[in-house]
Amino acid sequence: MKNFTKILLLCTLVSAGLLLFQAQSVDRFGNDLTDRTPANWHADNQTLPPPSLNLITDPNGYDNFDISVNGSEMNLTQNFNNPFQFFFGVNGSPVNQYYTNNGSDWSPTATISLPGGTCCDPWTGYDSTGNLYYSVLGAGNFVAKSTNNGQTFGPFSLAVSGGDRNTIAVDYTNGPYSGYIYAAAWSPNANFGRSTNGGVTWQTTLANTPNTTPGNMICIGPSPNGQVQGGSVYFVTITGTNPAPSSFNFFRSTDGGATMVSMSTASILPGYVGTLNSASRLVINNARTRPYPMIACDNSYGPFRGRFYCVYSSNVPAGNGNKPDIKCQYSTDGGATWSASVTVNDDANSTISDQWYPAVWCDKSNGRLYVKWYDTRNAPATYGVDVYASYSTNGGQSFVTNQKLTTVNWTYPCPACGANQNCYRGDYDAISSYKFSSLAMWSDMRNCSYINMAAYFPDFAMKVIPASAGMNGSNDSVFTYVSIPSVKLYADKVRFTTAVTPPPGSGTITVSLLNRTNSTAMDTLTTYPDSLRMRVKTAGGVPNGIYTVTVTGTGRIGGSDGPPIHKRTFIVNVGFIGQHNNHDLVPEAFYLYQNYPNPFNPTTNIKFDLPKDGLVKLSVYDITGKKAAELINGSYRAGSYSADFDGTNLSSGVYFYKLETADYTSIRKMIFVK
């Protein structure tokens, strides 16, 4: 649970930093048309706190992972050898990095430093053996290698020169160019290079190619005939009038990046995204934006192997000041020609809402094309943003029903931007997958800060109800339900495991997963909605105390586990710590007693009677109706109980306590006097 004071301090620090740079209309080089982070942004974000690592679950049971508060612009990738391992870098102080080895719990890595100074714009990629490569902009595009999922890195080496929008791609196939690393950077023109020895040395193979606007990208696919893994390396640049680019330009190499051949120019004309303001910047609600060409290629052995995709945002209808959609086009001849555009977003009236900020990934194992983006369909008048995602299984010809990933709608941008200030709010984020569900990551402004937020897609909701119970330390047992109440296009299995912490000093706490209607052992669900029963049993004199049963739900395909991964807890109160119970006499009726003492300082005791077993909740509210404490929320047997309430951290005043069961609700008043 977040500490309120820390959150308040965090929001104050971040908001102050953001408001300071709102007034800046140029970056560190005095050029508003570049996309690197403003110089003062780094100065204002040097002392942000460590990752928050919080789970935000909506009432339906879906999770957003609040990993950290840093900056915007992150890139995320997944280890093809371990589907639970992810790594991402993000603009921060000046850049920060995080990794997970279990798909759920994230840790920060050490601060990095580049020769000549460190700027921004991280980009990442794994090779086929699990080595991780990390690109960061400094005095050029610098790249380093990690052999432990980003916990530590070797030395950074200069890959290519350039002052903005660096990128890399790593050949993760088992072909003749396996492990080759390709890198690019821009400003004033684009440079492309490669490393054939794991980033030790680099060769620039395409220099000073025209690129008037940030947004050059790289991806890898099979050879034109599909026979050679990693046989095509694609590179895209943007030319035209900055900031409203006129065309995407596609290059391809069929010799491991040694030579690059122009495949097409002006085949895709992105046009405007949002409004071109009088300060010569494309903006949405006064925050800058771009029609970045996000590219991917199908490396699977499915029917669309080798198909080359470009996803971008563009106003529909075209022209300044209209509303953008997410568009997808594909090429079946290596980028020489392109299909007509397909609209990814499926909102009913896209002419009144904005869809922009896309990220794309094509799954190596099955060819599924994932896309995520910002979307204001639910509150277009106030620029209320949700993050949506979809995928295509037919080579980009159509996309499945869009799914909302965010648990909260938030106003973009936050803090607000003034007219013609061209506030920095970032230009790219990420989505990545391998075989299982994808993980999408974005800059989330629900708290008026840059939360590095993530969610799985497709996904399942998860609940444990009730979430707690009181037990005796010997020969006692309770039941709860572990459920998947709904899914977001998720169709694979979910397998559950449990763990008890802390382990009791004596006796045992045994957890069993059972069929919801009988006592057959069962730890996996295959259809939804559905649920299991979880039995918790004590034996041998478990000491009084609070124990936590962590229930983990994991995706499962065949006999392998992978994302999504979600965790819930069930609290076991052995000995009814903070509570007192009497099962010898079963009360005749429900009753909530007046607390004693009253008035109180700082503790008081609340008694209640239960004539039958059931779910019980006992909560305390302040005079405004805001919940101040939840004393009980779980399954209880018939009996008389009492619970202690400590108001030490509350202000003096009138409070109300409320008892709720399926058959009875009662509220009483109490007075706290310090």
C-alpha positions in Angstrom: 0.0 0.0 0.0 1.4 3.4 -0.9 2.2 5.7 1.9 0.1 8.9 1.3 2.9 11.2 2.4 5.3 9.7 0.0 2.8 9.9 -2.8 2.1 13.6 -2.1 5.8 14.4 -2.0 6.3 12.5 -5.2 3.5 14.2 -7.1 4.7 17.6 -5.8 8.3 16.9 -7.0 7.2 15.6 -10.4 4.6 18.2 -11.0 7.1 20.9 -10.1 9.6 19.5 -12.6 7.0 19.2 -15.3 5.7 22.7 -14.8 9.2 24.1 -15.0 9.9 22.5 -18.4 6.5 23.4 -19.8 7.8 26.9 -20.4 10.6 25.6 -22.5 10.0 25.6 -26.2 13.4 24.3 -27.3 15.5 21.3 -26.4 19.1 21.3 -25.2 20.3 22.1 -28.7 17.8 25.0 -29.1 15.9 23.1 -31.8 12.2 22.4 -31.1 12.0 20.0 -34.1 14.1 17.3 -32.5 12.7 14.7 -30.1 15.3 14.2 -27.5 14.2 15.2 -24.0 14.7 18.8 -23.0 18.0 19.4 -21.1 16.3 20.8 -18.0 14.0 17.8 -17.8 16.9 15.7 -16.7 18.0 18.3 -14.2 14.5 18.4 -12.7 14.3 14.6 -12.5 17.6 13.6 -10.8 16.2 12.8 -7.4 13.0 10.8 -8.1 12.4 8.0 -5.6 12.9 4.3 -6.2 10.3 2.2 -8.0 6.8 2.0 -6.5 6.1 -1.5 -7.7 2.4 -1.3 -6.9 -0.5 -3.4 -8.3 -3.6 -1.4 -9.3 -6.6 -3.7 -9.6 -9.9 -2.5 -10.9 -13.3 -3.7 -9.4 -13.5 -6.3 -12.1 -10.2 -7.9 -11.1 -7.9 -6.6 -13.9 -4.4 -5.4 -13.1 -2.2 -2.5 -14.1 1.4 -2.8 -12.9 2.6 0.6 -11.5 6.3 -0.2 -11.9 8.0 3.2 -11.3 7.7 6.9 -11.7 10.4 8.2 -14.1 9.9 9.9 -17.4 8.2 9.2 -20.7 9.6 7.2 -23.7 10.4 3.6 -22.7 11.3 0.5 -24.7 10.4 -3.0 -23.5 11.5 -6.4 -24.7 11.0 -10.0 -23.6 13.6 -12.8 -23.4 12.8 -15.5 -26.0 14.4 -18.2 -23.8 12.4 -17.3 -20.7 8.9 -15.8 -21.2 8.9 -14.4 -17.6 11.9 -12.2 -18.2 11.4 -8.6 -19.4 13.5 -5.6 -19.4 12.8 -1.9 -20.1 14.7 1.4 -20.2 13.0 4.8 -19.7 14.0 8.4 -19.6 14.7 9.3 -16.0 17.9 10.5 -14.4 19.0 10.6 -17.2 17.9 7.0 -18.0 16.7 4.3 -15.7 16.3 0.5 -16.2 14.2 -2.2 -14.7 14.0 -6.0 -15.1 11.8 -8.8 -13.9 12.6 -12.5 -13.8 9.1 -13.7 -12.9 6.8 -11.4 -15.0 5.4 -9.7 -11.9 8.0 -8.2 -9.6 10.3 -5.6 -11.0 13.7 -4.4 -9.8 15.9 -1.4 -10.8 19.4 -1.7 -12.1 22.4 0.5 -11.4 22.7 4.0 -13.0 24.6 3.9 -16.2 27.1 6.5 -17.6 28.2 7.0 -21.1 31.5 8.4 -22.4 30.9 12.1 -23.1 27.7 12.3 -21.2 24.4 10.4 -21.0 21.1 11.7 -22.5 18.0 9.6 -23.1 16.0 7.6 -25.6 16.6 3.9 -24.4 16.0 1.0 -26.8 16.4 -2.7 -26.1 16.7 -6.1 -27.7 17.5 -9.8 -26.9 19.3 -12.3 -29.1 18.4 -15.9 -29.5 20.6 -17.0 -26.6 19.2 -14.6 -24.1 21.8 -11.9 -24.2 20.3 -8.4 -23.8 21.5 -5.3 -25.6 20.7 -1.8 -24.5 20.9 1.4 -26.6 21.1 4.8 -25.0 21.7 8.2 -26.6 24.7 10.3 -25.6 27.2 11.7 -28.0 25.8 9.2 -30.4 24.1 5.9 -30.1 25.9 3.8 -27.5 25.1 0.1 -26.9 26.1 -2.4 -24.1 25.5 -6.1 -23.5 24.0 -7.8 -20.4 24.2 -11.6 -19.8 21.9 -11.5 -16.7 18.7 -9.9 -17.9 19.9 -6.3 -17.4 21.0 -6.6 -13.8 24.5 -5.4 -14.9 26.0 -4.3 -18.2 29.3 -4.5 -19.8 31.0 -1.4 -21.3 29.0 0.9 -23.7 30.5 1.3 -27.2 29.6 3.8 -29.8 27.5 2.2 -32.5 26.7 5.1 -34.8 26.8 8.8 -34.6 23.7 11.0 -34.3 22.1 13.3 -31.9 18.5 12.1 -31.6 16.1 9.2 -31.9 18.5 6.3 -31.7 17.3 2.7 -32.1 18.6 -0.9 -32.3 17.4 -4.3 -33.4 19.0 -7.6 -32.6 18.8 -10.7 -34.8 17.1 -13.2 -32.5 16.8 -15.9 -35.1 19.0 -18.9 -35.6 20.0 -17.9 -39.1 23.4 -16.9 -40.5 23.2 -13.4 -39.0 22.1 -14.6 -35.6 23.3 -12.2 -32.9 24.0 -9.3 -35.3 23.1 -6.0 -33.8 21.8 -3.1 -36.0 21.7 0.5 -34.8 20.7 3.9 -36.1 20.5 7.5 -35.0 19.4 10.8 -36.5 20.3 14.5 -36.7 20.8 16.1 -39.0 20.6 13.0 -41.2 20.3 9.3 -40.4 23.1 6.8 -39.9 22.8 3.0 -39.9 25.4 0.5 -38.6 25.9 -3.0 -37.6 28.0 -5.2 -35.2 28.8 -8.8 -36.1 30.6 -9.6 -32.8 28.1 -8.8 -30.0 28.6 -5.0 -29.9 32.4 -5.1 -29.5 33.0 -3.3 -32.8 30.7 -1.4 -35.2 30.6 -0.5 -38.9 28.5 2.3 -40.4 27.0 0.9 -43.6 24.6 3.7 -44.5 25.7 7.3 -43.7 23.9 10.6 -43.9 20.8 9.4 -45.6 18.1 12.1 -45.7 15.9 12.1 -42.6 14.3 15.4 -41.8 12.1 14.3 -38.9 12.8 11.9 -35.9 11.4 8.4 -36.2 13.9 6.1 -37.9 13.3 2.5 -36.9 14.7 -1.0 -37.6 13.2 -4.5 -37.7 14.3 -7.9 -38.8 12.6 -10.5 -41.0 13.3 -13.6 -43.1 14.8 -13.4 -46.6 12.4 -12.5 -49.5 11.9 -16.2 -50.3 11.4 -17.0 -46.6 14.2 -19.5 -46.5 16.9 -17.5 -44.6 16.1 -16.6 -41.0 17.1 -13.0 -40.4 17.7 -12.6 -44.1 16.0 -9.2 -44.3 16.9 -6.1 -42.3 14.5 -3.2 -42.6 15.2 0.5 -41.9 12.7 3.4 -42.2 13.4 7.1 -42.3 11.1 10.1 -42.7 11.5 13.0 -45.1 9.5 16.0 -45.9 8.5 19.1 -44.0 9.3 18.9 -40.3 7.1 18.6 -38.2 4.5 17.4 -40.7 6.4 14.7 -42.6 5.4 13.8 -46.1 6.7 10.3 -46.5 8.2 7.2 -45.0 11.2 5.8 -46.8 12.0 2.1 -46.6 15.4 0.3 -47.0 16.2 -3.4 -46.9 19.4 -5.4 -46.5 19.7 -9.0 -47.5 23.3 -9.4 -46.5 23.2 -8.8 -42.7 23.2 -5.1 -42.9 26.4 -4.8 -45.0 24.5 -2.9 -47.7 21.1 -1.2 -47.6 18.9 -0.9 -50.7 16.1 1.7 -51.1 12.8 -0.2 -51.6 10.3 2.7 -51.7 9.8 6.3 -51.0 6.5 8.2 -50.6 4.6 4.9 -50.5 3.1 5.8 -47.1 2.2 9.4 -46.5 1.3 9.9 -42.8 0.4 13.6 -42.9 -0.8 15.3 -39.8 -1.3 13.9 -36.3 -3.5 16.3 -34.4 -3.0 20.0 -34.9 0.0 22.0 -36.3 0.2 25.0 -33.9 1.6 28.4 -34.6 4.8 27.4 -33.0 5.3 24.8 -35.8 4.7 21.7 -33.8 2.1 18.9 -34.1 0.2 18.7 -30.8 -2.7 17.0 -29.2 -4.2 19.3 -26.5 -1.0 21.3 -26.7 1.4 18.4 -26.0 3.7 17.4 -28.9 3.2 14.3 -31.0 4.6 12.5 -34.1 3.6 10.1 -36.8 6.4 7.7 -36.0 6.6 4.7 -38.3 6.4 1.7 -36.0 7.6 -1.4 -38.0 7.6 -5.1 -37.5 8.1 -8.3 -39.5 6.6 -11.8 -39.3 9.4 -14.2 -38.4 7.0 -17.1 -37.6 6.5 -20.1 -39.9 2.8 -19.3 -40.3 1.0 -18.3 -43.5 2.2 -14.6 -43.4 5.9 -15.3 -42.8 8.0 -12.4 -44.1 5.1 -9.9 -44.2 6.4 -6.4 -43.3 4.2 -4.1 -41.3 4.1 -0.4 -40.7 1.8 1.1 -38.0 1.4 4.8 -37.5 -1.1 7.5 -36.4 -2.6 9.9 -39.0 -5.5 12.3 -39.1 -8.8 11.0 -40.7 -9.8 12.8 -42.7 -6.4 14.0 -43.6 -5.5 17.6 -42.8 -4.5 19.9 -40.0 -6.7 19.9 -36.9 -8.6 16.7 -37.5 -8.6 13.6 -35.3 -6.0 10.8 -35.8 -6.6 7.1 -36.2 -4.2 4.2 -35.9 -3.4 2.8 -39.3 -1.7 -0.4 -40.4 -0.2 -1.2 -43.9 1.7 -4.2 -44.9 4.1 -5.2 -47.7 4.6 -8.6 -49.2 7.6 -7.7 -51.3 10.0 -6.3 -48.8 8.7 -2.8 -48.7 8.6 -2.1 -52.4 4.8 -1.8 -52.5 2.2 -1.4 -49.7 -1.4 -2.4 -49.1 -4.2 0.0 -48.5 -4.3 1.2 -44.9 -6.5 -0.6 -42.4 -7.8 1.2 -39.3 -6.9 -0.5 -36.1 -9.2 1.4 -33.7 -12.9 0.4 -33.8 -14.5 3.3 -31.9 -18.0 4.2 -33.1 -17.2 7.8 -34.0 -13.4 8.3 -34.5 -13.9 11.8 -35.9 -14.4 13.1 -32.4 -11.7 11.2 -30.6 -7.9 10.9 -30.8 -6.0 7.7 -31.3 -2.2 8.1 -31.4 1.1 7.0 -29.8 1.1 3.4 -31.2 3.5 0.6 -30.5 3.8 -2.6 -32.4 5.2 -6.1 -32.1 4.9 -9.3 -34.2 5.1 -12.5 -32.2 8.0 -14.7 -33.4 6.2 -17.9 -32.5 2.7 -17.4 -34.0 2.8 -14.3 -36.2 0.2 -12.4 -34.2 0.6 -8.7 -34.8 0.0 -6.6 -31.6 -0.7 -2.9 -31.5 -1.3 -0.6 -28.5 -2.1 3.1 -28.4 -3.5 6.1 -26.6 -7.3 6.6 -27.1 -9.8 9.3 -26.0 -13.0 7.5 -27.1 -14.4 7.4 -23.6 -13.9 11.1 -22.9 -13.1 12.9 -26.1 -14.2 16.4 -25.0 -11.7 16.4 -22.1 -9.0 14.4 -23.8 -9.6 11.6 -21.3 -7.1 8.9 -22.2 -7.3 5.1 -21.9 -4.7 2.7 -23.4 -6.2 0.3 -25.9 -4.8 -2.7 -27.7 -5.7 -5.1 -30.4 -4.1 -7.8 -32.6 -4.4 -9.3 -36.1 -4.2 -13.0 -36.9 -4.6 -12.6 -40.6 -1.6 -10.6 -41.6 -2.9 -7.1 -40.8 -6.0 -7.4 -42.9 -8.3 -6.9 -39.9 -8.0 -6.5 -36.1 -9.9 -8.1 -33.3 -12.2 -6.1 -31.0 -10.2 -3.4 -29.2 -9.6 -4.0 -25.5 -9.1 -1.3 -22.8 -6.0 -1.9 -20.8 -6.0 1.0 -18.3 -7.9 0.7 -15.0 -8.4 4.5 -14.8 -9.1 7.2 -17.5 -6.9 10.2 -17.2 -6.7 13.6 -18.8 -3.9 14.1 -21.4 -1.6 15.8 -20.8 -1.3 16.1 -17.0 0.0 18.5 -15.9 -1.6 20.6 -18.6 0.3 22.3 -21.4 -0.2 25.9 -22.4 -0.8 26.9 -26.0 2.3 26.8 -28.2 4.5 25.6 -25.4 5.0 22.3 -27.1 5.4 20.4 -23.9 7.4 17.2 -23.8 5.3 14.2 -23.1 7.2 11.6 -25.0 7.0 10.0 -28.4 7.2 6.3 -28.0 6.5 3.4 -25.7 6.3 -0.4 -26.2 4.6 -3.8 -26.5 6.3 -7.2 -26.6 5.4 -10.8 -26.7 6.7 -14.3 -27.3 4.2 -17.3 -27.6 2.1 -16.2 -24.6 0.3 -12.9 -24.0 2.0 -9.6 -24.8 3.0 -7.0 -22.2 2.2 -3.4 -23.0 3.9 -0.5 -21.3 3.1 3.2 -21.4 3.5 6.6 -19.7 0.5 6.9 -17.5 -0.5 10.4 -16.2 -3.4 9.5 -13.8 -1.5 11.1 -10.9 -0.1 14.0 -13.0 3.3 12.2 -13.2 5.0 9.8 -15.5 4.1 6.4 -14.2 5.7 3.5 -16.1 2.5 1.4 -16.3 2.1 -2.0 -17.8 -0.7 -4.5 -18.5 -0.9 -7.9 -20.1 -2.9 -8.5 -23.3 -4.8 -10.8 -23.8 -5.5 -11.0 -20.1 -7.7 -12.5 -17.4 -9.2 -11.0 -14.3 -8.5 -12.6 -11.0 -10.2 -12.5 -7.5 -10.0 -14.2 -4.2 -13.2 -13.9 -2.2 -13.3 -13.7 0.7 -9.9 -12.2 1.2 -9.3 -13.1 4.8 -10.4 -15.4 7.7 -9.8 -16.0 11.4 -8.6 -19.5 12.4 -7.5 -21.5 15.4 -4.0 -22.9 15.4 -5.0 -26.5 15.4 -7.4 -28.6 13.4 -9.2 -25.7 11.9 -10.0 -25.1 8.2 -11.6 -22.3 6.1 -12.5 -22.1 2.4 -12.3 -19.3 -0.1 -12.9 -19.0 -3.8 -10.2 -18.3 -6.5 -12.0 -17.1 -9.6 -11.5 -15.8 -13.1 -14.6 -13.7 -13.4 -13.9 -12.5 -17.0 -11.2 -12.3 -19.7 -10.0 -9.9 -22.3 -9.7 -12.2 -25.4 -7.8 -14.7 -23.2 -8.4 -18.3 -24.3 -5.5 -20.3 -22.8 -5.3 -22.1 -19.5 -4.7 -20.5 -16.1 -2.7 -22.5 -13.5 -2.7 -21.5 -9.8 0.0 -22.0 -7.2 0.1 -21.0 -3.6 2.7 -20.0 -1.0 2.4 -19.2 2.8 4.5 -16.4 4.4 5.9 -16.3 6.9 6.2 -20.1 7.5 4.8 -20.9 11.0 7.4 -21.5 13.7 5.6 -24.7 14.6 2.6 -26.7 13.3 1.6 -26.5 9.6 -0.6 -24.4 7.4 -1.7 -26.5 4.4 -3.3 -25.0 1.3 -5.2 -27.1 -1.2 -6.8 -26.1 -4.5 -10.0 -28.0 -5.2 -12.9 -28.2 -7.6 -15.4 -25.6 -6.7 -18.2 -28.2 -6.1 -16.4 -31.2 -4.7 -13.1 -32.2 -3.1 -11.2 -33.2 -6.2 -7.8 -31.6 -6.4 -7.8 -29.1 -9.2 -5.2 -26.3 -9.9 -6.1 -25.2 -13.5 -9.0 -23.5 -15.2 -9.7 -23.8 -18.9 -13.0 -22.0 -19.5 -14.2 -18.7 -18.2 -15.8 -17.4 -16.1 -15.0 -20.2 -13.6 -13.5 -20.7 -10.1 -11.8 -23.1 -7.8 -12.1 -23.5 -4.0 -9.1 -23.0 -1.8 -8.9 -24.8 1.5 -6.6 -23.5 4.2 -6.0 -25.9 7.1 -4.0 -25.5 10.4 -2.6 -28.4 12.4 -0.1 -29.0 15.2 -0.4 -25.7 17.0 0.3 -22.9 14.6 1.4 -19.8 16.7 -1.0 -16.9 16.8 -0.3 -14.3 14.2 -1.0 -13.0 10.7 -0.1 -15.3 7.8 -0.4 -14.5 4.1 -1.4 -17.0 1.4 -0.2 -15.7 -2.0 -2.2 -17.2 -4.9 -0.5 -16.9 -8.2 -2.4 -17.3 -11.5 -0.2 -18.0 -14.6 -1.0 -18.5 -18.2 -0.4 -22.0 -19.5 -0.1 -23.3 -23.1 0.3 -27.1 -23.4 2.7 -28.0 -20.5 4.5 -24.6 -20.3 3.8 -21.6 -18.1 4.0 -18.0 -19.2 2.3 -14.6 -19.1 -0.1 -13.3 -18.0 0.8 -13.6 -14.3 -1.3 -12.2 -11.5 -1.1 -12.5 -7.7 -3.7 -12.2 -5.0 -3.5 -12.7 -1.2 -5.6 -14.4 1.4 -4.9 -13.2 5.0 -5.1 -15.9 7.7 -5.5 -14.5 11.2 -4.5 -17.4 13.5 -5.7 -16.7 17.0 -7.9 -13.9 15.9 -5.2 -11.3 16.6 -6.9 -8.0 17.3 -10.2 -9.9 17.4 -11.9 -11.9 20.1 -14.4 -14.7 19.5 -16.7 -17.0 21.4 -18.1 -20.0 19.5 -19.5 -21.7 22.6 -22.8 -19.8 22.5 -24.4 -19.1 19.1 -26.3 -15.8 19.3 -29.9 -15.7 18.4 -29.7 -12.6 16.2 -27.3 -10.2 14.5 -26.2 -7.3 16.7 -23.7 -4.5 16.6 -22.8 -3.1 20.0 -21.8 0.4 21.0 -18.0 0.6 21.1 -16.3 0.8 24.5 -14.9 3.1 25.7 -16.6 6.0 23.9 -15.3 8.6 23.6 -11.9 6.9 23.3 -8.2 7.7 23.0 -6.6 6.1 21.1 -8.1 2.6 21.2 -11.6 1.2 21.6 -13.3 -2.2 21.3 -16.2 -3.1 19.0 -18.4 -6.2 19.6 -20.9 -7.9 17.3 -22.9 -11.1 17.2 -23.4 -13.5 14.2 -26.2 -16.1 14.4 -24.8 -17.9 11.3 -21.7 -18.4 9.2 -21.0 -15.9 6.4 -19.0 -13.1 4.9 -18.5 -10.2 7.3 -17.1 -6.7 6.8 -16.5 -4.2 9.6 -15.3 -0.7 8.5 -14.7 2.7 10.0 -15.6 5.9 8.2 -15.0 9.6 8.9 -17.7 12.3 9.0 -17.4 12.8 5.2 -18.1 9.2 4.5 -14.5 8.4 3.6 -13.3 5.0 4.7 -10.7 5.4 7.5 -10.1 1.7 8.3 -11.2 -1.8 7.4 -11.1 -4.0 10.5 -12.6 -7.2 9.2 -13.3 -8.5 5.7 -13.6 -12.2 5.5 -15.5 -15.4 6.3 -16.6 -16.0 9.9 -18.5 -18.7 11.7 -21.5 -18.1 13.9 -20.5 -16.6 17.3 -19.8 -13.4 19.2 -16.8 -11.3 18.2 -15.0 -8.2 19.1 -12.4 -6.2 17.2 -9.9 -3.5 18.5 -9.7 -0.2 16.7 -6.6 2.1 17.0 -7.2 5.7 16.0 -3.6 6.9 16.7 -3.1 8.1 13.1 -6.5 9.8 12.8 -7.7 13.3 13.8 -10.1 13.9 16.6 -13.7 13.9 15.6 -16.8 11.9 15.0 -16.5 8.5 13.2 -18.9 5.8 12.2 -18.4 2.0 12.2 -20.4 -0.2 10.0 -21.1 -4.0 10.2 -22.1 -5.6 6.9 -23.2 -9.2 6.2 -25.5 -10.7 3.6 -28.5 -10.4 5.9 -27.6 -7.5 8.2 -26.2 -4.0 8.1 -25.8 -1.7 11.1 -24.0 1.6 11.7 -23.0 3.3 15.0 -21.3 6.5 15.9 -18.2 6.9 18.1 -16.1 9.9 19.1 -12.3 10.0 19.1 -10.7 12.7 21.4 -7.0 13.2 21.5 
